[in-house]
């Protein structure tokens, strides 16, 4: 119920409104329903433990499977100003309370999303005077801080490059820095949320180094004033589906140079089962294993409950898509985000050799654009061909591929070189303490030939893969030097 407010003119001609009594009374009356902040480590969900969190969104109600997979909470819409105060002076904290209480009762960090954003702002704000707009934004931030001051993270300004609020001139406008309205927003948030980490958040960054430079400019303005504690990058499917690993690493390097931690705030990727799996295998480790990325939040996971069709990881019948199965396996060996056993077997060589080596070769390995089965790069070595000679392209380490039944790769031969009756190729793994061998069986390629190889992983120790790669055997009538290429190496069920 709205209550008329008195106006108090103050020095400088700025007009501030008295606090909204109706709002404050509602906040005090409902405060007993909120669970106070818990001083605990991140919850031990099935997918991840350790210093990094893997979170997701909560919409209206909490999915029964949420705690099975995720250990950080962001409300999808419940803490957006337009959702809370769709009608002026009438506050609806219901969805926000649901998410906040769940996070606090389960020891999960909670992120308030978001305070200042040009989308989903109350429609009535636009018709107010500048003085009224500033008063309303100020009180919105204050009320949010009073009610959810135990939030571990706060998205203070969302999408400053793409969705500037209509009321920005009322809160500082461009000003001397070009971004004074953002500075003002963070100053208010720091006062309202003194114990929270304050974040800025934006989309389209991970796939655009030039936009990342603009984003870093804003971040450094805030950092120089001690106002920002971390960097949010959304990583939605329209940025992630086609971005190269090389571009991702370039952008992460630019953001890391600020010295601030990075939080992937709204991750999703589309595709049929095979395509989505390949995208997660290729790109999720780039984010998770970056030491400056301190947490990842996905933007929905249940079929029919995601903002974009095809981004879900859990089918409506409760079965897990291959990408979710892979995430479980990958994270079981890489919970801390660095080191340890990992099932991160995916290679497209867009960013380099990716740790591969060669044996009995005359050149390489190199990441090359001379040929590719997917995207623009593959891995190349040159081999001196002679009767019965064996050559190798391989990667060593300790890998856990539990949950997967096949390893796949694509191999190609150059147009030059004397292949004779054909170059023998096979995909292999070495596993266990004795480096036992299993392979796909022989296939052959000739000049300019391409073949897809599949290795059955059943019957081996999937928890202790020591090496995987391609073996080549020259034909008895082969001669000269040829180049061979491997691309699109990945796990499959």
C-alpha positions in Angstrom: 0.0 0.0 0.0 1.5 3.3 -1.1 2.0 6.2 1.3 2.5 9.8 0.4 5.9 11.1 1.2 7.2 14.5 2.2 9.9 16.4 0.3 12.9 17.9 1.9 15.0 20.4 -0.2 18.7 20.2 0.7 21.8 22.1 -0.3 22.7 22.2 -4.0 19.0 22.0 -5.1 19.0 18.2 -5.0 15.7 16.9 -3.8 15.6 13.7 -1.7 12.5 12.0 -0.6 11.9 10.7 2.9 12.1 7.0 3.2 9.1 5.0 2.0 7.5 4.1 5.3 5.3 1.5 3.7 8.3 -0.2 2.2 10.4 -0.1 5.4 7.5 -1.4 7.5 7.1 -4.3 5.0 10.8 -5.0 5.2 10.9 -5.0 9.0 7.8 -7.1 9.2 9.1 -9.7 6.8 12.7 -9.7 8.0 11.9 -12.6 10.3 11.3 -14.7 7.2 14.8 -14.2 5.9 17.7 -16.4 7.0 20.7 -14.5 8.1 24.0 -14.9 6.4 25.9 -18.1 7.2 29.6 -18.1 7.6 30.4 -21.4 6.0 32.4 -22.8 3.1 30.7 -23.4 -0.2 28.2 -26.3 -0.1 29.5 -29.7 -1.2 27.3 -30.4 -4.3 27.8 -33.5 -6.4 29.5 -31.7 -9.2 32.0 -29.5 -7.5 33.7 -28.7 -4.2 36.7 -26.5 -3.3 37.5 -22.8 -3.9 35.4 -22.3 -7.0 31.6 -22.5 -7.2 29.4 -23.9 -9.9 26.0 -22.2 -9.6 22.7 -21.8 -11.4 19.6 -19.7 -11.3 16.4 -20.2 -9.4 13.2 -18.8 -10.9 9.9 -19.2 -9.0 10.5 -22.4 -7.0 13.6 -24.4 -6.2 14.0 -27.4 -8.4 14.3 -30.6 -6.4 17.6 -31.5 -8.2 19.2 -28.1 -7.7 21.5 -29.2 -4.8 22.5 -32.3 -6.7 24.4 -30.3 -9.3 24.9 -26.7 -8.1 26.3 -24.9 -5.1 25.7 -21.2 -5.8 22.4 -19.3 -6.3 21.4 -16.4 -8.5 17.7 -15.5 -8.9 16.7 -15.4 -12.5 14.3 -12.5 -12.1 13.4 -12.2 -8.4 15.9 -9.5 -7.5 15.4 -7.3 -10.6 13.9 -3.9 -9.8 11.1 -4.4 -12.3 10.1 -7.7 -10.7 10.2 -6.4 -7.2 8.5 -3.0 -7.7 6.4 -3.4 -10.8 3.9 -1.0 -9.2 5.3 2.0 -7.5 5.6 1.6 -3.7 4.4 -2.0 -3.8 7.3 -4.4 -3.1 7.1 -8.0 -4.0 10.1 -9.9 -2.4 8.6 -13.4 -2.8 10.8 -14.9 -5.4 13.9 -13.1 -4.0 13.2 -14.5 -0.5 12.8 -18.0 -1.9 16.2 -18.0 -3.6 17.9 -16.2 -0.7 16.5 -18.5 2.0 17.5 -21.6 0.0 21.0 -20.4 -0.5 21.5 -19.5 3.2 19.9 -22.6 4.5 22.2 -24.7 2.3 25.4 -22.8 2.8 25.5 -21.6 -0.8 26.8 -18.1 -1.8 24.0 -15.9 -3.1 24.3 -13.3 -5.8 21.8 -10.3 -5.9 21.1 -9.7 -9.6 20.8 -6.8 -10.3 20.6 -3.2 -8.9 21.0 -0.9 -12.0 20.0 -2.1 -15.4 18.4 -0.6 -18.4 16.2 -3.6 -19.1 13.4 -4.9 -16.8 13.4 -1.6 -14.9 10.0 -0.4 -13.6 8.0 1.1 -16.4 6.8 4.0 -14.1 10.4 5.3 -13.6 10.6 6.9 -17.0 7.8 9.4 -16.4 9.3 10.8 -13.2 11.4 13.9 -12.8 15.2 13.5 -12.5 15.0 14.3 -8.8 12.3 11.6 -8.3 14.2 9.1 -10.4 17.4 9.6 -8.3 15.4 9.3 -5.1 13.7 6.1 -6.2 16.9 4.4 -7.4 18.6 5.4 -4.1 15.8 3.9 -2.0 15.7 0.8 -4.2 19.3 0.1 -3.5 19.0 0.9 0.2 16.0 -1.4 0.6 17.7 -4.2 -1.2 20.8 -3.8 1.0 18.7 -3.8 4.2 16.9 -7.0 3.2 19.7 -9.0 1.5 22.8 -7.5 3.1 24.1 -11.0 3.5 24.5 -11.5 -0.2 28.0 -12.7 -1.0 27.9 -11.0 -4.4 25.9 -8.2 -6.0 25.6 -7.4 -9.7 25.6 -3.6 -9.2 25.4 -2.5 -12.9 24.3 -5.0 -15.5 25.1 -4.5 -19.2 26.5 -1.0 -19.1 27.7 -1.2 -22.7 24.4 -2.5 -24.1 21.5 -1.5 -21.8 22.0 1.8 -20.2 19.1 2.8 -17.9 16.8 5.6 -19.0 17.4 7.4 -15.7 21.2 7.5 -16.0 21.3 11.3 -16.4 19.5 11.6 -13.0 22.3 9.6 -11.3 25.3 11.3 -12.8 25.1 10.8 -16.5 28.3 10.5 -18.5 30.1 13.2 -16.5 33.8 13.7 -16.6 34.7 10.0 -16.9 32.1 9.2 -19.4 30.6 6.7 -16.9 29.7 8.8 -13.8 26.4 7.1 -13.5 28.2 3.8 -13.0 30.4 5.4 -10.4 27.4 6.7 -8.5 25.7 3.3 -8.6 28.7 1.5 -7.1 29.0 4.2 -4.4 25.4 3.6 -3.4 25.9 -0.2 -3.5 29.0 0.0 -1.4 27.1 1.8 1.3 24.1 -0.5 1.1 26.0 -3.8 0.8 29.2 -3.2 2.9 29.9 -6.9 3.3 29.3 -8.0 -0.2 31.6 -8.3 -3.2 30.4 -5.8 -5.8 30.5 -6.9 -9.5 29.9 -5.4 -12.9 28.3 -7.6 -15.5 28.1 -7.6 -19.3 27.4 -9.8 -22.3 29.3 -10.2 -25.6 32.7 -9.9 -23.9 34.1 -13.4 -24.2 33.9 -13.4 -28.0 34.9 -9.8 -28.7 38.4 -8.6 -27.6 37.6 -5.0 -28.8 34.5 -4.9 -26.6 36.5 -6.4 -23.8 38.9 -3.4 -24.1 35.9 -1.0 -23.6 34.7 -3.1 -20.6 38.2 -3.0 -19.1 38.2 0.8 -19.3 35.0 1.0 -17.2 36.4 -1.6 -14.8 39.6 0.4 -14.3 37.7 3.6 -13.6 35.8 1.7 -10.8 38.9 -0.1 -9.5 40.9 3.2 -9.2 38.2 4.3 -6.8 38.0 1.1 -4.8 34.4 0.4 -5.9 34.5 -2.9 -7.7 35.5 -6.3 -6.4 35.1 -8.6 -9.5 34.2 -8.8 -13.2 31.1 -10.6 -14.5 31.0 -12.0 -18.0 27.8 -13.6 -19.1 28.9 -16.2 -21.7 25.5 -16.9 -23.2 25.1 -19.2 -26.2 25.1 -16.4 -28.8 28.7 -15.7 -27.7 29.8 -19.2 -26.7 28.6 -21.5 -29.5 31.0 -20.4 -32.1 33.8 -18.6 -30.2 37.3 -20.0 -30.6 39.4 -21.1 -27.7 42.1 -18.6 -28.8 39.7 -15.7 -28.6 38.4 -16.8 -25.2 42.0 -16.9 -23.9 42.7 -13.5 -25.3 39.7 -12.0 -23.6 40.4 -13.7 -20.3 43.9 -12.4 -20.4 42.7 -8.8 -20.9 40.3 -9.1 -18.0 42.9 -10.8 -15.8 45.3 -7.9 -16.3 43.0 -5.8 -14.2 44.0 -7.9 -11.2 40.3 -8.5 -10.3 38.7 -12.0 -10.1 36.4 -13.1 -13.0 33.0 -14.6 -12.5 31.2 -16.3 -15.4 27.7 -15.2 -14.6 25.3 -16.6 -17.2 26.7 -19.6 -19.1 24.8 -21.6 -21.6 25.4 -23.4 -24.9 23.0 -24.9 -27.4 23.1 -27.8 -29.8 21.9 -31.3 -30.2 23.4 -33.8 -27.8 26.6 -34.3 -29.8 27.1 -30.6 -30.6 26.4 -29.4 -27.1 28.7 -32.0 -25.6 31.6 -31.0 -27.9 31.1 -27.3 -27.1 31.2 -28.0 -23.3 34.3 -30.3 -23.7 36.1 -27.7 -25.7 35.1 -24.5 -23.9 34.1 -25.2 -20.3 37.7 -26.1 -19.3 39.0 -22.9 -20.8 36.8 -21.0 -18.2 37.1 -23.4 -15.3 40.8 -24.0 -15.4 41.7 -20.3 -15.7 43.1 -19.4 -12.3 41.4 -16.0 -12.4 38.0 -17.4 -12.9 36.6 -17.9 -9.4 33.2 -19.2 -10.1 30.8 -20.1 -12.9 27.0 -19.7 -12.9 24.9 -21.4 -15.6 21.7 -19.8 -16.8 19.2 -22.6 -16.3 19.5 -26.4 -16.8 16.1 -28.0 -17.0 14.3 -28.6 -20.4 11.4 -26.2 -20.8 12.7 -23.9 -18.1 15.6 -22.2 -19.9 15.4 -18.8 -21.6 16.7 -20.3 -24.9 15.6 -23.6 -26.2 18.3 -26.2 -26.6 20.5 -24.9 -23.8 19.2 -27.3 -21.1 21.4 -30.0 -19.6 18.7 -32.0 -17.9 15.8 -33.4 -19.9 12.2 -32.9 -18.7 12.0 -36.6 -17.8 15.0 -36.2 -15.5 17.6 -37.9 -17.7 21.0 -36.1 -18.1 22.2 -34.9 -21.5 25.7 -36.0 -22.5 27.1 -32.6 -21.7 25.9 -32.8 -18.1 27.3 -36.4 -17.8 30.6 -35.1 -19.1 30.6 -32.2 -16.6 30.1 -34.6 -13.7 33.0 -36.7 -14.9 35.3 -33.7 -15.7 34.6 -32.0 -12.4 35.1 -35.2 -10.3 38.8 -35.0 -11.2 39.2 -31.2 -11.4 37.1 -29.7 -8.6 39.7 -27.1 -7.7 40.0 -25.8 -11.2 43.6 -26.7 -11.7 45.8 -29.7 -11.6 44.6 -33.2 -10.8 43.1 -35.9 -13.0 40.8 -34.6 -15.6 38.5 -35.9 -18.3 39.0 -32.8 -20.4 39.7 -34.7 -23.7 38.6 -32.3 -26.4 41.0 -30.9 -29.0 40.3 -28.8 -32.1 43.8 -27.1 -32.0 42.4 -23.7 -32.6 44.6 -22.3 -29.8 47.8 -24.3 -30.5 49.2 -27.8 -30.1 47.3 -28.2 -26.8 50.0 -30.3 -25.2 50.4 -32.8 -28.0 53.8 -34.2 -29.1 55.1 -36.3 -32.0 57.3 -39.4 -32.3 59.5 -40.4 -35.3 58.6 -37.3 -37.2 60.6 -34.8 -39.3 58.7 -31.7 -38.3 56.0 -30.4 -35.9 53.7 -30.7 -34.3 52.1 -27.4 -35.3 48.6 -26.0 -35.2 47.8 -25.3 -38.8 45.2 -23.9 -41.1 46.3 -26.1 -44.0 43.4 -28.5 -43.3 40.7 -28.8 -40.7 37.7 -31.1 -40.2 36.1 -28.5 -37.9 36.6 -24.8 -37.5 39.9 -23.6 -39.0 42.8 -25.5 -37.4 44.2 -29.0 -37.0 47.4 -30.5 -35.7 50.1 -31.3 -38.3 53.3 -33.3 -38.3 55.6 -34.3 -41.1 56.6 -37.9 -41.3 59.6 -39.5 -43.2 58.0 -42.5 -44.9 59.8 -45.8 -45.1 58.7 -49.4 -45.2 57.2 -50.4 -41.8 58.1 -47.2 -40.0 55.9 -46.1 -37.1 55.0 -42.5 -36.3 53.0 -41.0 -33.5 50.9 -38.0 -32.5 50.0 -38.1 -28.9 49.3 -36.5 -25.5 50.4 -37.8 -22.2 49.1 -37.1 -18.7 46.6 -38.7 -16.3 43.0 -38.6 -17.5 39.7 -39.9 -16.1 37.2 -40.8 -18.8 34.6 -42.5 -16.6 31.2 -42.2 -18.1 32.4 -42.3 -21.7 32.5 -45.3 -24.0 34.3 -44.0 -27.1 37.2 -41.8 -28.1 36.9 -40.3 -31.5 39.3 -38.4 -33.9 39.5 -37.4 -37.5 42.8 -38.0 -39.5 43.8 -36.6 -42.9 46.8 -37.1 -45.2 48.5 -34.5 -47.4 48.4 -34.5 -51.2 52.2 -35.0 -51.2 54.3 -38.0 -50.2 54.5 -41.5 -51.5 51.8 -43.4 -49.6 52.2 -46.6 -51.7 49.5 -49.0 -50.9 48.2 -46.8 -48.0 49.2 -45.3 -44.7 48.0 -47.3 -41.8 46.3 -45.3 -39.0 44.8 -46.2 -35.6 43.6 -44.4 -32.6 45.0 -45.7 -29.3 45.1 -45.3 -25.5 47.6 -46.4 -22.9 46.2 -47.0 -19.4 46.9 -48.2 -15.9 50.2 -48.5 -14.1 51.6 -50.9 -16.8 50.6 -48.7 -19.7 48.3 -51.3 -21.2 47.4 -50.7 -24.9 44.1 -50.6 -26.6 43.4 -49.3 -30.1 40.7 -48.8 -32.8 42.2 -51.3 -35.2 43.9 -50.5 -38.5 42.5 -48.3 -41.2 44.3 -46.8 -44.2 44.4 -43.5 -45.9 46.0 -42.4 -49.2 47.0 -38.9 -50.5 44.4 -36.4 -49.5 42.4 -39.1 -47.7 40.4 -38.4 -44.5 39.0 -40.9 -42.0 37.0 -40.8 -38.8 38.4 -43.1 -36.1 36.5 -44.5 -33.1 38.1 -46.3 -30.2 35.9 -48.5 -27.9 36.8 -47.7 -24.3 34.9 -50.5 -22.6 37.0 -53.0 -20.7 39.8 -50.6 -19.7 40.6 -48.7 -16.6 38.9 -45.4 -17.5 40.2 -43.7 -14.3 43.8 -43.9 -15.3 44.5 -43.1 -18.9 48.1 -42.3 -19.4 48.3 -41.5 -23.1 46.1 -41.2 -26.1 47.0 -40.5 -29.7 47.3 -41.6 -33.3 49.8 -44.3 -34.6 50.8 -44.4 -38.3 52.5 -47.3 -40.0 54.1 -46.8 -43.5 53.3 -49.2 -46.3 56.2 -51.3 -47.6 56.2 -49.4 -50.9 55.9 -45.9 -49.3 58.5 -43.1 -49.8 59.2 -39.4 -49.4 57.8 -37.1 -46.7 54.1 -36.6 -46.1 52.2 -34.4 -43.7 49.4 -35.9 -41.6 46.8 -34.0 -39.6 44.5 -34.8 -36.7 41.5 -32.8 -35.6 38.3 -33.0 -33.5 39.5 -35.4 -30.8 36.7 -35.9 -28.3 34.9 -38.3 -26.0 31.5 -39.8 -26.7 29.0 -42.1 -25.0 
